Amino acid sequence: MIKFILLFVLTFITILFFDKLEVGLLNFGFSWTLSKATPYILTIILGVLLSLNLFKKIKINRVLKLLIVFALLITPFIINFVLHPIYEGDFSKNGKELPINIYNETKLENGLMVITIPNCPYCYLSINQLKKIKQRNTNINIEYKVCSSDTSKIKTYQEEVKGKFKVQNASNPDSLASVADFKFPAFVLIKNGKPIYKWSNDEFGVRAIDLLESSIENTK
């Protein structure tokens, strides 16, 4: 019974501190994909252990026993999924290769150009994630380009960025917006001064970030 209680407590802690576990793994240097997947995998493992432990202990009708054990098996993952849903782009990495003659206005040699528009809530939300990437990879160059010629439109971005990376108006907003396929924000990988790959917001998942970090690591 003590073992069952311990497993139950571990399951509860995993679900309750899901976000902290993910951040903790990132801070320990685990990949974005492994950090994101581990809490889900852990609840599955704990659900299996809980159900096996209960299966050995309860003495009731076999059919009812199997129903109870099965419910216990899937319940931790379902609760975790309800509280922390997996969205379509969370584990995505597939973006789009850019042609060699694509419009380019960045001066970055290697890094990430984020194409945004004014007053874009998803663009603002991306800033915290990019700050984490910058924290893990201090040598990475990140540049926010706002598709507007109005210099006042970048102030909100500058306030959010707090000097962590550059925020600039696009020199040619229409041309740069076309690079993003008019979907914002767009994340453009720059290598050797050229844009080579682009992810839209729903493609820039944890596997894409791992790919970005690997690419930056290879340019050192």
N, C-alpha and C positions, 0 to 999 in steps of 0.2 A: 504493500500500500504506500509505503514511503517513496518508492521509486515512481509510482504513478503520480503522486503529489508533486514530486520534483519535476517530472516531465511536464505536468500541467502548468506549473509556475514558470518554467522555461518558455513554454509556448506563449503564455500570457505576456511575458516580458518581451519576447521577440516581436509580437504584434504591437504592443504598446510603444516600444522604442524602435520601431521599424526605420524611421527616418534617421535617427541617431546612429543606428547600426550601419546604415548605408554611408553616412558621412564619415563615421569612424573608420570604415574599411578604406574609403578614399584617402583619408588622412594618413593611413598606414601604408599607402602606396599601391593598393590593389587597383586593378583596372576598373574603368567605369562600368563595363559590362558585368564583371564579377561582383562588384559592389552593389549593383542594382539587382542582380539575380539572387544573390545569397540569402536575403531575408525570405524570399518566396520559397527557395529550395529548403531552407531550414524549417519552415513551417510544415512542408510536406514530410520531411524526415521525422519531425516531432509528432506529426499526426499518425504516421506509421507506427512509431514506437509506442505511442499512447494506446492505439487500437490493439496492437499485439499484446501489450501488458494487460489490458482489460480482458482480452479474449481468453487469456490463461487463467484469470481469476474468477470470472463470473460463471455461475452454474445455473443456467436457465435453458429454456427451450432453444434448440440449435438455430432455428430460423430467426427467432427474436434476437438471439445472441449475435448472429451475423448482421442483422439490420442495425443494431446498436453500435457494433464495432465499425461498420461501414460509415455510419453517420459521424462517429468520432474521428474516423480516418480523414474525411474530407472537410469537416467543420473548420479546423484551424486555417486551412488555405482559403476557404470561402470567406471567412471573416476578414482575413488579411487582404484578400482581393477586393472586398467591398470597401474597406477603409483606405486601401492603397491600390486603386485600379491600375491595370496596365493599359496604357493608351497605344493606339496603332503605331505611332512613331517612336515609342520609348526605346525599342531595341533596333531601330532602323540604322542602316549605314549607306544604303544605295542612293547616290545622288546622280549627278550628270557630269560627264566629261565635257570640258569646254574646248571649242575649236581654237587653233593657234592664232587666228586673226580676230578673236573676240575683243570688243572694246575694253580698254584698260586705262584707268586713271590713277591707280595706286602707285606709290613710290616704295612700297614694301619689297624687300628682296625675297624674304621667306616669312610666311605667317598667315594670318586670317583676316580677310576683309569682310565686314558684316554690312550688308546693304539694307538700309532702313528707310522709312518715310516718317514724316512728322506725326506725332500723336498716335503712334501705333502701339497698342497695349502689349502685343506679343513681342514686339521689338524691345520694349522696356523690360519685359520679363526675362529676356535672354541675357540681360546684363549680369545678373547674379550668377548664372551658370558660367559665363565667360570669365567672371572674376575668380571662380573656383579653378578654371582651367589655367588662368594666369598664375594663380597661387601655386599650382602643382608644377607649372612649367615657366619659371621666372624669365626665361630667355625668349619666350614666344612673343612675337609682335602681333598685336591685335589693333585693328583700325575700324572705327564705325564711320560709314559714309551715309549721310542723310540726303535723300533725293529731293533736295529743295535748294533754291538759290537764296532763300531768305535766311540770313545768318541768325536771326532770333529763334529759328526753329530748332537749333541744336542746343539751346540752353538747358532744356529739361534733360537731355541726354548727358550733358556735361555734369549736371548736378548729380545724376545717378552714378555715373562712371567714377567720379571723384578722382580724376587724374590717373586711373589705372591703365587706361589706354586712350589713344587719340580719338577725337570726334571732329569730323569735318563735314562741311557742305560738299556735295558732289559738284564737280566742275561742269558736268553735263548731265543733269538729273534724268532726262528722258533716256539717254543712251545707257546709263548705269542701271536704270530701272528695267530696261530690256534684258540686261545680263541676268537679272534676278527673275526673269520671266514674269515680272509684275506680281510676284508673291513675296511677301515680306514677313519677317526678315529672311534674307538669304545669306548663307555662309560660304564664302569663296576662298578656297585654298590657293595660296600664292607660293610658287616655287620658282626660284631664279628670276624673280621680277615679273612672272607671267601668271595670270589666272589659269588654273588647270582643271579645277573641279569645283562643283557647286552643289550645296545641299539646300533644299527649302526647309522651312521651319519644321514641317512634319517628317522630314527625312533625317534631321540632325539629332539622332538618338545616341545612346551610349556607345554603340558600336562605331558610329561615325566619329565620335569624340576620341575613341581609342585609335582609330585610323589617323585622325589629325595629330594626336600626340606622337604616334609612331613616325609619321611623316616629318614632324618637327625634329624629333630625336635623330633622324637620319641625316638632317641637314647640319648637325653640329660639326 
